[in-house]
Amino acid sequence: MSSELLQHINYPSDLRKLSPDQLPKLAQELRDFVINIVATKEGHLGASLGVIELTIALHYVFNTPNDLLVWDVGHQAYPHKILTGRKDIFHTNRQLNGISGFPKRSESDYDTFGVGHSSTSISAILGMAIASRLKGKKTTQHIAVIGDASIASGMAFEGLNHAGVTDTNILVVLNDNAIGIDPSVGALKEYLTKAKVGFKPKAYNIIEALQFNYFGPIDGHDLPMLLKTFEELKSIDGPKLLHVITTKGKGLKQAEENQVTYHAPGKFDASTGDLISKDNTGLPPKFQDVFGHTILELARKNPKIVGITPAMPTGSSLKYMMEEMPDRAFDVGIAEQHAVTLAAGMASQGLIPFCTIYSTFLQRAYDQVIHDVALQNLAVIFCIDRAGLVGEDGATHHGVFDIAYLNCIPNMIIAAPKDEIELRHLLHTVSLGVNNPIAIRYPRGRGHITNWKIPMQKLEIGKAYQISNGLKIAIISTGTIAHNVTQAIAAIEEKISHYHFCFIKPIDTTLVKQILNKYTTIITVEDGIIKGGFGSSIVDYANQSDSNSNIITLGVPDQFIHHGTVNELHDICGISAKKIEKTIQSLL
């Protein structure tokens, strides 16, 4: 791979020494660099390939980091990282103790704002622009790059609405590629499509209504046009929006043609672009697929069942129901708050809504969970995917807070199945009707059971059970972390009692009382934050019961956990099989 230009570029100050006619060659070298690293190290590919030229133009024209640049979501920021001092360590991207896969303020002065969730960039850049004005920095430029899927979110419009009535010097670059992770949806997407084919007055009107100056649309891969446009916009005061058309996966044929798969494709052949096939024969399914196939199976029998996802039909596997029952399964775009209240509205009319949403994204709709669902005691079923530590995506994506933030909400039921079969039983149970909202949390990735399509059974809500019997120590776990506990116990000669609590709330107080009366040493294990989590509920009950048992709570400590493999992070948090075994041995 030739990189005669890129090898000399470590910071934007180096980039600006090049002549404009050298930039297309640099773009190709940068594109090749991203492809070659991600092919072996994995990560987010398509979004970054789509902004190569845009990234070069922004850092070439604007005086970063003095001019402030925010990347929305952040999975499109690999070229930005490479050009801002992290080229030589980019191979550590998303690995334990390596650089983050998303912009991170503590990592670089060029990362002006930490991002990982969508639609925050406009509010953030407006806050920075107001700060610059108050500090008398009149020449500082403020740029936010946001995708067409992200700008449809309510928070983005809140930022636009405020920015339009300020005199701040901000530029919103709308990176329009018609896809987030899955294809963009909604009326705004249709609106932008019309602007792309030349219906400029309509696009002009919606942006002008928010008191922004609208420019574009322009080709986001045309470097001379980007340079010319950015130079012109530097001298125009007030809020501005530049509509840029890009192709996700640009420069890699397979990534352009299969944009969903190549968003984060895993390992692939850098020279051909072909995915490196994995032999999944005989492997257990992904939890998301167990959910996706099971809800479709249930929906075929029950016409009241509907499915909702905020922009994650593939990631959640609601796509199976959407394909077969498009009138009963809905992708609402990156709009978590809307998704939750939409589900509440459906539940109020007797439907059975399954709102499938990643744990980290449900945080964004916390008020709606409390006010619109729980307060009204509406039977919304939250299927919380990516619960627990998710690995390489790091702190912005770990689903470690949901137990704690849901545990304190009245009327809420919380369940965490230990395997695929129990997940199916839970989905079946709630499809028969429940009197409260319920959250069912399950992890990213594959489980441990291959023969999971067995007849579904109705579970007793709030009931826990014993897995193994011993004399000295009792371990109480919830969710799939039970597998780590089982492995740890198997490595110990002495018999250890193990109890599985599928239901975190309501907790099986009858069984907890029996455990407290029988054992003086109890260990709780969870893959969520310890503060306010499952273990805290056991401790609270023990305190109310005047128990003398010594209770040790294992889980995610009171700090943000960064990126690494799930096994590495379990080890760091003390909840890997090895670390659980060590804790048990220390108590025997």
C-alpha positions, -999 to +999 in steps of 0.1 A: +000+000+000+016+033-011+012+061+014+038+086+004+016+115+014-001+101+044+031+089+061+041+126+065+007+137+079+004+134+116-017+165+124-039+189+104-010+214+104+009+189+082-022+184+060-024+222+053+011+221+038-002+201+009-015+218-023-052+213-031-043+191-061-025+166-038-056+161-017-074+135-039-043+113-037-042+117+001-079+107+001-071+075-016-042+067+007-064+075+038-092+053+024-067+024+019-053+029+054-088+027+070-096-004+049-064-022+058-066-016+095-103-024+099-100-055+078-079-071+105-088-052+137-126-048+130-147-018+137-170+007+120-161+008+083-188+021+060-195+054+078-158+063+079-152+055+042-181+078+034-165+109+050-128+106+038-130+137+015-152+156+039-128+150+068-098+161+047-116+193+036-127+202+071-093+200+086-077+216+055-099+247+055-107+252+092-080+258+118-087+228+141-084+224+170-089+262+175-119+260+153-142+235+170-154+204+152-180+179+165-188+145+149-223+132+155-225+096+167-187+092+162-185+060+143-176+081+112-146+096+129-118+071+120-103+094+093-105+123+118-086+103+143-059+093+118-053+129+108-052+142+143-022+125+159-034+089+162-023+074+129+005+053+145-017+039+172-048+035+151-043-002+150-052-003+188-086+011+180-113-004+202-088-028+219-081-030+256-060+000+266-060+013+230-078+043+215-116+045+216-137+038+185-155+071+192-143+107+197-132+112+233-122+144+250-096+129+272-079+113+241-072+144+220-077+182+219-092+176+184-120+155+200-139+185+212-169+165+225-174+129+234-200+112+213-215+077+209-252+083+208-267+102+180-281+137+175-261+155+202-238+175+179-259+205+172-267+212+209-230+207+218-217+229+190-242+256+198-231+255+235-195+259+223-204+288+200-222+307+228-192+301+250-169+315+223-191+346+220-191+352+257-153+349+258-149+373+230-136+348+205-152+363+174-132+344+148-136+309+161-156+286+137-179+260+151-188+229+129-211+199+136-212+170+112-245+151+115-260+123+094-295+124+078-307+096+101-294+115+132-309+149+122-344+134+123-341+129+161-360+152+184-328+164+201-313+175+168-344+196+161-343+211+195-308+222+188-317+236+154-347+254+169-326+272+194-296+279+171-319+295+145-327+324+169-291+330+179-264+351+162-238+324+168-213+314+141-221+277+136-221+255+106-241+223+105-229+199+078-257+174+070-239+143+058-267+127+038-262+091+027-297+078+032-286+053+058-277+051+095-270+015+104-301+005+086-317+026+058-330+059+070-368+061+075-395+087+079-409+118+062-377+139+066-358+112+048-383+115+019-379+153+021-341+152+018-344+127-011-364+153-031-337+179-024-310+155-038-328+152-072-330+190-076-361+201-057-341+227-039-369+251-029-384+225-006-352+218+013-345+256+013-379+262+029-376+237+058-342+250+068-351+286+063-381+281+085-356+274+113-338+306+103-307+288+090-290+298+057-292+267+035-264+257+011-263+227-012-268+199-018-232+193-030-212+162-037-194+152-005-167+133-025-158+163-047-128+178-029-124+210-050-161+217-044-159+210-007-128+233-003-144+261-022-177+258-003-161+257+031-139+287+023-170+307+013-189+296+044-162+308+067-170+344+059-208+341+063-221+350+097-249+333+116-263+297+116-257+278+084-265+244+071-246+227+043-263+197+027-236+172+015-244+140-004-221+111+003-220+073-003-216+051+028-187+027+022-173+049-006-143+033-024-150-003-014-174-020-038-189-045-014-193-017+013-212+005-012-234-024-023-241-039+011-241-009+034-259-026+063-234-055+065-204-033+060-214-008+087-193-030+110-184-060+090-159-078+112-128-092+095-126-091+058-100-094+030-086-059+025-075-066-011-108-080-023-133-066+002-148-100+007-159-110+042-138-137+059-165-164+063-171-179+097-183-214+102-212-209+125-225-245+120-236-259+153-231-226+172-258-213+194-279-184+180-274-148+189-299-136+215-312-110+192-322-137+167-339-157+194-359-126+201-366-119+165-377-154+155-397-158+188-417-126+185-426-135+149-437-169+161-459-153+188-472-126+165-485-151+140-508-165+168-517-132+185-529-103+164-525-079+193-487-081+192-468-052+176-431-045+175-412-012+177-375-004+173-357+030+172-335+025+141-322-010+149-343-035+129-312-055+119-294-052+152-324-062+172-337-087+146-371-071+146-365-072+108-380-107+106-414-094+118-410-062+097-406-083+066-435-105+072-458-081+090-449-046+079-482-032+093-474-045+128-437-039+131-422-003+131-388+012+127-393+048+140-358+060+133-334+074+159-362+085+182-360+065+215-384+089+233-410+086+206-406+048+205-414+044+242-444+068+242-457+053+209-456+019+227-475+034+256-501+047+233-505+013+217-507-004+251-534+021+262-556+007+234-551-030+243-523-039+219-492-058+232-462-037+222-427-052+223-404-022+223-370-036+214-341-012+222-305-014+233-299-009+270-276+021+264-302+038+241-331+032+265-313+056+288-323+084+264-360+078+270-359+075+308-386+102+314-409+084+290-404+051+308-413+067+341-440+092+331-457+077+300-454+040+308-448+032+345-469+060+361-498+049+340-490+012+346-492+004+309-481-031+298-453-021+275-428-050+270-392-036+268-369-061+252-335-047+262-308-059+239-270-054+245-275-056+283-243-058+302-208-052+290-208-051+252-171-051+245-152-030+220-177-002+216-169+009+251-183+032+277-209+049+255-225+015+246-222-007+277-256-017+289-247-017+326-271+008+341-305-006+332-310-027+363-302+002+386-322+029+367-353+006+362-351-009+397-363+023+414-394+028+392-427+017+407-448-008+387-418-020+367-410-057+364-374-065+355-363-099+342-330-113+330-331-148+315-300-170+319-302-185+285-321-186+251-348-210+263-357-189+293-358-159+270-384-177+249-404-187+279-404-150+291-415-137+257-443-163+256-453-155+292-457-117+286-474-122+253-503-138+272-508-106+290-493-088+320-506-062+343-474-041+345-447-028+322-418-053+321-382-051+310-365-082+297-327-078+294-304-100+275-268-096+262-251-090+228-239-121+210-244-158+212-256-179+242-248-214+250-277-235+238-281-248+203-314-267+207-334-236+217-366-241+197-384-261+223-421-256+232-425-224+252-438-225+288-455-199+310-433-188+338-444-176+372-435-139+375-412-133+405-401-169+409-364-179+414-349-213+416-319-233+427-293-246+402-269-264+424-267-274+461-239-269+486-233-262+523-210-233+530-216-206+504-246-195+483-242-176+450-271-157+437-269-145+401-293-130+376-291-132+338-266-149+316-238-142+340-250-175+355-229-192+329-197-177+344-209-187+379-215-223+368-180-225+353-165-211+385-183-236+407-172-265+384-136-256+391-140-259+428-140-293+446-163-283+474-200-280+465-214-245+462-251-235+461-261-215+431-295-197+428-308-181+396-331-151+399-347-146+365-368-118+380-349-090+396-381-072+404-403-084+420-377-104+438-385-138+452-384-128+489-395-162+500-364-178+485-341-149+496-353-155+532-345-192+530-310-184+516-304-159+544-315-183+571-293-211+557-260-194+547-237-170+565-218-162+533-236-151+502-222-138+469-244-119+444-233-117+408-246-094+380-233-079+348-246-044+357-235-016+379-233-026+416-248+007+429-285+003+430-283-030+411-295-066+418-271-072+447-283-040+463-318-054+464-306-086+482-286-064+507-317-042+513-339-072+520-312-087+543-310-054+562-348-053+566-347-089+579-320-083+604-299-109+588-263-116+599-252-130+566-221-117+550-232-105+515-205-098+489-218-081+457-199-087+425-207-066+394-196-035+375-178-010+399-188+026+403-168+038+373-171+040+336-157+009+319-139+014+287-133-009+257-120-044+254-134-078+247-163-089+269-141-115+285-114-089+293-139-066+308-156-093+328-121-100+342-116-063+351-149-062+369-143-094+388-172-113+372-154-136+348-155-173+358-118-171+369-124-141+391-156-155+406-138-187+414-110-167+431-135-149+452-152-182+463-118-198+471-109-168+493-141-174+514-138-212+518 
